[in-house]
Amino acid sequence: MAPAILLVGILFGVSLIYGLAQSLGLLTGTDQRALSLAAYQNVLYGSEGRGTEFWTSLGFSLWVAGVSTLLSAVGALPVAAWLNYQNGRGRQMDTLALNWNLAFPHLVWAIGLLLFFSQSGLLARLAALLGWIQNPADFPVLVRDRLGIGIIVDYVTKEIPFLALIVLAALRSQPEDYGVVAANLGATPWQRLRFVTLPQIFPSLISGSLLVFAFVFSAYEVPSVLGMPYPRMLPVLALDFFANPDLHHRAEGMAISLIIAAIVVIAAAISLHYEKHAGSSQ
């Protein structure tokens, strides 16, 4: 694995150094030649609403990523538990029921949701045709809404299969003797789930959930398609700053990107800790 790790490390390192240089005012296409933290200051506390927009976008990103991760984790548990109790041919249904969803890119899934659930989409037109609403504009706002419902629905429907596969792998790697012993001692199914099954899969579930959180928090395509101009998630805000015709804003866009990267690295480090804990407990 050394060649692949070396290549990824070089690409990541060069990108990190280049982004850091841009966030400090260098390599932005302007005449600035000295290092400066002005971009970070403008992003965090700047005038013209930039500081306020950053904190609003940060809160919105944490809201979307947190709710998406929580709902995905809660939804993955019963799916994995049901598939784990299947026998014979039913045990192979996880490949069909879960992996087919993972084959669709998030962007394709987001466009599909937009076509179905927007106020000019298929469901709105069908509801108007059936007389449930007077016109498609009366359809509830489910995508491109201020609460990010459409974004959350996209990520939940995509990440439940991902986390279910992780939980399912953890369940199938555990011996059944613990559950048998608990049953012989008089434990109810709920007690076996709470005191035997959940402690066994909890580290793997937490590790996978943190990866989901990091991915959702840093992803661009879904909030770009299903989100609103305000509030918007941090990756969308960062690209808007970076693509601004005024090249001085490029440093601010890169500063936001590095803040996103720092939060993602923290989530990944915590996930790695839980993964090691899961491996040692097994």
Residue, then its C-alpha position, 0 to 999 in steps of 0.5 A: m500500500a506504500p505507493a498509493i499512500l505516498l501518492v495520496g499523501i503528496l497530492f493532499g500535502v501539496s493541496l494543503i500547502y497551496g490552500l494555506a498559502q492562498s488563505l494567507g494572501l499568497l498565490t491569489g492573483t493579486d499584488q499581495r506578497a506578505l503573509s496575512l491573516a486578514a482573510y480569516q479575520n474577514v470570514l470570522y468577524g468581517s464587515e459587510g455581513r461576511g462574518t455573520e454569513f459564515w456563522t450562519s452557514l456554520g450553524f446550518s451545516l452543523w444542523v444538516a450534518g448532525v440531523s442527517t447523521l442521527l437519522s441515518a444511524v437510527g434508521a440503519l439499526p433496524v435495517a441491519a437487525w432485520l437483515n441479520y436475522q434472515n437465513g439462506r437466500g434472505r441473507q443475500m438480500d442485503t446486497l440487493a437492498l443496500n448496495w444498489n442504493l450506494a451505486f447512485p452518486h449523490l448528485v444523481w440522487a439529488i437531481g432525482l429528488l428535485l424532479f420528484f419533490s419540487q413544487s414543479g416536480l412529478l408529485a406536485r403535478l400528480a397531486a394537482l391532476l388528482g385534485w388534491i391541490q389546486n395547482p403545483a405551487d400549492f405543493p409543500v416545500l420539501v426541497r430548496d427550503r430554509l430548513g434543509i429538509g431536501i438536503i437531509v432527505d437526500y443524505v438520510t436515504k443515501e447513508i442509511p444503507f452505508l451505515a446498515l452495511i457497517v452495522l450488519a458486518a459488525l453483527r455477523s462478526q459477533p458470536e451468537d453465544y452471548g445472546v443465547v446465554a442472555a436468553n438462558l438467563g431470562a433476558t427479554p428480546w429488548q434486554r438482549l438488544r440493549f445489553v448485548t447487541l448494542p454494546q457490540i455494534f456501538p463502536s462501529l456505528i459511532s465510527g461510521s456515523l462520524l464518517v457520515f458527519a464528516f462527508v455531509f459537512s464537507a460535501y458541495e453537490v447536494p446542498s448546491v442542487l437542493g439548497m437555497p441561496y440563504p442559508r447555505m452550507l459552508p462548502v457552497l459559501a466557500l466556492d462562492f467566495f473563491a469564484n468571486p470576480d474580486l480576487h481578494h475574496r479568493a483568500e477568504g474562500m480558501a480560509i473557509s475551506l481550511i476551516i471545513a478541512a480542520i473540522v473534518v479531520i477532527a471528526a475523522a480522528i475521533s472515528l479512527h479512535y472508535e474504530k480502533h476501540a471496536g477492533s480491540s474489543q473484538 
